[in-house]
Amino acid sequence: MATALGIFGDTGGDIASFDAALQLLAGRGARRFLFAGGRYEDLDEWLRLKREEARAQADYSNGDFLEDVSRYLLGLDQLERPAAFGSAWELARAIEDVMLMKDKVVRTPERGSLQYQDSSVPRKAMDIVGDVLCCVVHDKNDLDKDDMVNAAVLVHGKEGAPKVVQIGPRYFVTPGRVKGGSKSSVGLLEVVDRQLVFSAFSLDGATLIDRQPLPIGGTKTKLSVK
């Protein structure tokens, strides 16, 4: 169970900002991530970009790799290209790291996307930070009664700025938009001293919301916007 959960959304095809959001949240201690849509396939585009970057940095083609493997298996010229052969494993490790990162991202589709129309793709997803169940969706209007009964924190996209809204014992949390120019932002849910807190940051690292407490099971109010 994650003790720090990065949340972001509404990347809108800006893969560089998608990457910046992931790197910022990972640097802040996030080990899992909720991607609240805004362009569902941006995760796949990010994966493709990072794999291409890894290959470019290794300066090592698939043909080079196959040739070196063949030489190694046949026992030919094993010492002739040690640097290149090492690059093959470096490339493999780099791509493996990217794949592991992808597996840590939970995502949901937005209305109008092909994935939203695909019954095999969940429109909502769940994850846990500490012992608190969180539900993520792009549009909060897609949440239903069961979601609000089961999850204590409801994360959604489709907002221009990070915000927390408490309704009764539940919290609606949005990280704002990644593709927002100077107003681009991401969020972080983490457990500090056994208390769930929410922080938000601009993509340049500035703190917008600093560890706002979300006292699950605490004082109930009809509506509170923070």
ABEGO torsion letter per residue (X at the ends): XBABBBBBBGAGGBAAAAAAAAAAAAAAGBABBBBAEGGAAAAAAAAAAAAAAAAAAAGBBAAAAAAAAAAAAAGBGAAABAAAAAAAAAAAAAAAAAAAAAAABBBBBBBGBAAAABAABBABBBBBBEABBBBBBABAAABBAAAAAABABBBBBGBABBBBBBBEABBBBBAEBABAEAABBBBBBBBBGGBBBBBBBBAAGBBABBGBBBBBGBBBBABBBX
